[in-house]
Amino acid sequence: MSVAKVIELISEGASVEEAVSKAAAKAAKTLRNVSSVNVENVKALVEKGKVVRYRVDTKVTFVLED
């Protein structure tokens, strides 16, 4: 039976996909066995009436080793 741990990360990018990918890549640099990224919230950051980037609140799941 596996045991997993979940951490929360906030990431930004030019698109939602980029922001999620950045969160996954950053987590994978310091964690082993990253298995999923759950997007909890998406925000669009606006400057002068235009969306300039997206921010995602994520929960990253990784399986703990024995």
C-alpha positions as CSV (number, residue, x, y, z in Angstrom):
1,M,0.0,0.0,0.0
2,S,1.3,3.5,-0.9
3,V,1.3,6.6,1.2
4,A,1.2,10.0,-0.5
5,K,1.8,13.5,0.6
6,V,0.3,16.7,-0.7
7,I,1.9,20.2,-0.8
8,E,0.4,23.5,-2.0
9,L,2.2,25.6,-4.6
10,I,1.2,28.8,-6.3
11,S,2.6,29.4,-9.8
12,E,2.2,32.0,-12.6
13,G,2.5,31.9,-16.3
14,A,1.4,33.4,-19.6
15,S,-1.3,30.7,-19.8
16,V,-3.0,28.4,-17.3
17,E,-1.2,25.5,-18.9
18,E,2.2,27.2,-18.5
19,A,1.5,28.0,-14.8
20,V,0.5,24.4,-14.1
21,S,3.5,23.1,-15.9
22,K,5.8,25.4,-14.0
23,A,4.4,24.1,-10.7
24,A,4.9,20.5,-11.7
25,A,8.4,21.1,-13.0
26,K,9.5,23.0,-9.8
27,A,8.1,20.3,-7.6
28,A,9.9,17.6,-9.5
29,K,13.2,19.4,-9.0
30,T,13.1,18.7,-5.2
31,L,10.6,15.9,-4.8
32,R,10.6,12.3,-6.1
33,N,7.5,10.4,-7.3
34,V,5.3,13.4,-8.2
35,S,2.1,11.8,-9.4
36,S,-0.4,14.6,-9.9
37,V,-1.1,18.3,-9.8
38,N,-4.6,19.3,-8.8
39,V,-5.6,22.9,-9.8
40,E,-7.6,24.4,-6.9
41,N,-8.0,27.9,-8.2
42,V,-7.2,30.0,-11.3
43,K,-6.8,33.8,-11.2
44,A,-6.2,36.2,-14.1
45,L,-3.9,39.1,-13.2
46,V,-5.0,42.3,-14.9
47,E,-3.1,45.4,-15.7
48,K,-4.6,48.4,-17.6
49,G,-7.7,46.4,-18.4
50,K,-5.9,43.4,-20.0
51,V,-5.0,40.0,-18.7
52,V,-1.2,39.9,-18.4
53,R,-0.7,36.5,-16.7
54,Y,-2.4,33.7,-14.9
55,R,-1.9,32.4,-11.3
56,V,-2.9,28.9,-10.2
57,D,-3.2,27.5,-6.7
58,T,-2.2,23.9,-6.9
59,K,-1.9,20.8,-4.8
60,V,0.9,18.6,-5.8
61,T,0.8,14.9,-4.8
62,F,3.8,12.7,-4.5
63,V,4.2,9.1,-3.3
64,L,6.4,8.6,-0.2
65,E,9.2,6.0,-0.5
66,D,9.4,3.1,1.9
